[in-house]
């Protein structure tokens, strides 16, 4: 029987945000970072403070400052996997907090039914008006694509069996395009664009799209990669043009025509040929 205590085994069906090998690796990195930063800061602060303070007091100030700085750096390194998970879900977290905090504030400031009515009106406008609905749908697809790309990169790294599972690419930002979505990805050390060659079709399948392309997004930084997801062809739509109505108006006999514009439906046989240029006789 599996234990369910705090320090026992993980029960069946439980989901962990950070895998155990990743957590152990970052715990070791945190200890190393604490020792390096604490020693470096303590030496620099102690040597600087010894100019104005007695030596014992300068050593004490250096040790305290180094310990605080090392502890801060170690905490950041230790919780980096959790911070990365929060970055992955930052859009959903910010949206949920904004909605619930806003509704709670309006409920206290006004009648409790006002936030519900306002939320219903906003949702009705967003999903009822085609222009707003398409805009919201485009940004929702951007959020979905970020998660789908993260899952693909995780599978690619696991199948390679040569990188640490914690060294996943950092998905920076995504925005909609007329054809689909565009995502910027920062590759971690050990990865390059050639590792993604031949995997564009897998990315397209995972993102429920028709095509995916990966190119370098910066000539200066090779780690910055751009992923273009194509869902539709924006050039297949028909664009209404007023030229047909303009030509019909030009064909009207009573319509004024500028002298610089030739008349419409002009027979080329009626146009006189230009006279050849006269050649000047050579001077003697």
Secondary structure, DSSP 8 states (H G I E B T S, - for coil): ----STTS---TT---SS-HHHHHHHHHHHHHHHHHHHHHHHHHHHHHHTTTS-HHHHHHHHHHHHHHHHHHHHHHHHTHHHHHHHHHTHHHHHHHHHHHHHHHHHHHHS-HHHHHHHHHHHHHHHHHSHHHHHHHHHHHHHHHHHHHHHHHHHHHHHHHTSS-TT---EEEEEEE-SSEEEEEEE--TT--GGGGTT-HHHHHHHTT-SEEEEEES-SS-TTEEEEEEE-S-TTSS----THHHHHHHHT-TTS---TTS--TT--GGGS-------------
